Amino acid sequence: MQRSEPTDIEREVSSVDMIVSKGDAEGNITYTNPIFMKISGYTQGELLDKPHAILRHPDMPKVIFKYLWENLQAGKEVIAYVKNLCKDGSYYWVIAQVRVAKNPDGSFRNYVSTRRCITQSAKEKISALYASLIEIESAKGIEASEKALEAFLVENGHTFETFNTCMTQLNTK
């Protein structure tokens, strides 16, 4: 499936919207709730068995997904801001909480992602951060971008160990 060309049109995620998806070990979508389909503009048939990256907006820095996958593969939950690309090229911002779900025997079942709206303040701070990280990635690579992300965390009183707390706090200010 070909990805859409991004536009400057933002879709609203309201305070009552809860976007839910599940994915397999490779990150392919195995479940979507109706809100996900409504906001993204895709049908369930267009989303199932496709990588979550189908929704990746070009304004998303690679370092965020590097951090996300490293932590998920270590069994840790991740909370991060995501700008997603809709089928028609519009976009929406969310704060995503992604975790590993396990079977009763402790084996991997799937990844579960719940996403909700973000505050205007968080959107402004994260948009500026992500633009900076993309610029750094383009000029100096992902390692330099990771150092810049770490500097942002420290500036906000956090480290990679408290990344989730920092992300959550930004959405309450």
C-alpha positions as CSV (number, residue, x, y, z in Angstrom):
1,M,0.0,0.0,0.0
2,Q,1.3,3.4,-0.9
3,R,1.6,6.0,1.8
4,S,-0.2,9.3,1.4
5,E,1.5,12.6,0.7
6,P,1.3,14.7,4.0
7,T,-0.9,17.7,4.1
8,D,-1.1,20.5,6.7
9,I,-4.6,19.3,7.8
10,E,-4.8,18.1,11.4
11,R,-7.4,15.7,12.6
12,E,-8.7,16.2,16.1
13,V,-8.4,13.4,18.7
14,S,-10.9,14.4,21.3
15,S,-10.5,13.8,25.1
16,V,-13.0,10.8,24.9
17,D,-11.2,9.1,22.0
18,M,-9.1,6.1,22.9
19,I,-7.2,4.6,19.9
20,V,-6.3,1.0,20.4
21,S,-4.2,-1.4,18.3
22,K,-2.4,-4.6,18.7
23,G,0.6,-5.9,16.9
24,D,2.6,-9.0,16.4
25,A,6.3,-9.5,17.2
26,E,7.3,-7.7,13.9
27,G,5.0,-4.7,14.6
28,N,2.3,-5.7,12.1
29,I,-1.2,-4.7,13.0
30,T,-3.4,-7.6,14.3
31,Y,-6.3,-5.5,15.8
32,T,-7.7,-2.0,15.5
33,N,-10.6,-0.5,17.3
34,P,-13.2,1.6,15.5
35,I,-11.8,4.9,16.7
36,F,-8.4,4.0,15.2
37,M,-10.1,3.4,11.8
38,K,-12.3,6.5,12.0
39,I,-9.4,8.9,12.8
40,S,-6.8,7.3,10.5
41,G,-9.3,7.0,7.6
42,Y,-8.2,3.4,6.9
43,T,-10.5,0.3,6.9
44,Q,-9.7,-2.7,9.0
45,G,-8.8,-4.6,5.9
46,E,-6.3,-1.9,4.9
47,L,-4.6,-2.0,8.3
48,L,-4.5,-5.7,9.3
49,D,-1.2,-7.5,8.7
50,K,0.4,-4.2,7.8
51,P,3.3,-2.7,9.7
52,H,2.3,0.1,12.2
53,A,4.9,2.2,10.2
54,I,2.2,2.6,7.5
55,L,1.0,5.5,9.7
56,R,4.5,7.0,10.4
57,H,4.5,10.7,9.6
58,P,7.7,12.1,8.1
59,D,7.9,14.5,11.0
60,M,8.6,11.6,13.4
61,P,12.3,11.3,14.3
62,K,13.9,7.8,13.9
63,V,15.3,8.0,17.4
64,I,11.9,7.8,19.0
65,F,11.2,4.5,17.3
66,K,14.7,3.2,18.1
67,Y,14.0,4.0,21.8
68,L,10.5,2.4,21.6
69,W,11.6,-0.8,20.0
70,E,14.7,-1.2,22.3
71,N,12.5,-0.9,25.3
72,L,9.6,-3.0,24.1
73,Q,12.1,-5.8,23.2
74,A,13.4,-5.6,26.7
75,G,9.8,-6.0,28.0
76,K,9.4,-2.4,29.1
77,E,6.4,-0.2,28.6
78,V,6.9,3.0,26.6
79,I,5.0,6.2,26.6
80,A,5.8,8.6,23.7
81,Y,4.3,11.2,21.5
82,V,3.4,10.2,18.0
83,K,2.4,12.2,15.0
84,N,0.5,9.8,12.7
85,L,-0.2,10.1,9.0
86,C,-3.8,9.4,7.9
87,K,-4.9,7.8,4.7
88,D,-5.8,11.1,3.1
89,G,-2.5,12.8,4.1
90,S,-3.8,14.6,7.1
91,Y,-2.3,13.9,10.5
92,Y,-3.1,13.6,14.2
93,W,-1.0,13.8,17.4
94,V,-1.4,11.3,20.3
95,I,0.4,10.2,23.4
96,A,0.9,6.4,23.0
97,Q,1.3,3.9,25.8
98,V,2.8,0.7,24.3
99,R,3.3,-2.4,26.3
100,V,4.1,-6.1,25.8
101,A,1.2,-8.5,26.6
102,K,2.1,-12.0,27.6
103,N,0.4,-15.3,27.7
104,P,-0.2,-17.1,31.0
105,D,3.0,-19.0,30.5
106,G,5.0,-15.8,30.2
107,S,5.5,-16.0,26.4
108,F,5.0,-13.1,24.1
109,R,1.3,-12.6,23.0
110,N,1.4,-9.2,21.3
111,Y,2.1,-5.5,21.6
112,V,-0.8,-3.4,22.8
113,S,-0.9,0.4,22.1
114,T,-3.4,2.8,23.5
115,R,-3.3,6.3,22.3
116,R,-5.1,9.4,23.4
117,C,-5.2,13.2,22.8
118,I,-2.4,15.5,23.9
119,T,-2.5,19.0,25.3
120,Q,-1.6,22.0,23.1
121,S,1.3,22.8,25.3
122,A,2.7,19.2,24.9
123,K,2.2,19.4,21.1
124,E,4.1,22.6,20.9
125,K,7.1,21.3,22.9
126,I,7.2,18.0,21.2
127,S,6.8,19.4,17.7
128,A,9.8,21.7,18.3
129,L,11.8,18.8,19.8
130,Y,11.0,16.4,17.0
131,A,11.8,19.0,14.3
132,S,15.2,19.5,16.0
133,L,15.8,15.7,16.3
134,I,15.0,15.2,12.6
135,E,17.4,18.0,11.6
136,I,20.1,16.5,13.8
137,E,19.5,13.0,12.3
138,S,19.8,14.4,8.8
139,A,23.0,16.2,9.5
140,K,24.8,13.9,12.1
141,G,22.9,10.6,12.4
142,I,20.7,8.9,14.9
143,E,23.4,8.7,17.6
144,A,23.6,12.5,17.7
145,S,19.8,12.7,17.8
146,E,19.8,10.3,20.7
147,K,22.2,12.6,22.6
148,A,19.9,15.6,21.8
149,L,16.9,13.6,23.1
150,E,18.9,12.8,26.3
151,A,19.7,16.5,26.7
152,F,16.0,17.4,26.4
153,L,15.2,14.9,29.1
154,V,17.9,16.2,31.4
155,E,16.7,19.8,30.8
156,N,13.2,18.6,32.0
157,G,14.6,16.9,35.1
158,H,14.7,13.4,33.7
159,T,16.8,10.6,32.1
160,F,16.1,7.7,29.8
161,E,15.2,5.8,32.9
162,T,12.3,8.2,33.6
163,F,11.4,8.9,30.0
164,N,7.8,7.7,30.5
165,T,7.3,10.0,33.4
166,C,8.7,13.0,31.5
167,M,6.3,12.3,28.6
168,T,3.3,11.9,30.9
169,Q,4.2,15.2,32.8
170,L,4.5,17.1,29.5
171,N,0.9,16.2,28.7
172,T,-0.4,17.6,32.0
173,K,1.2,21.1,31.8
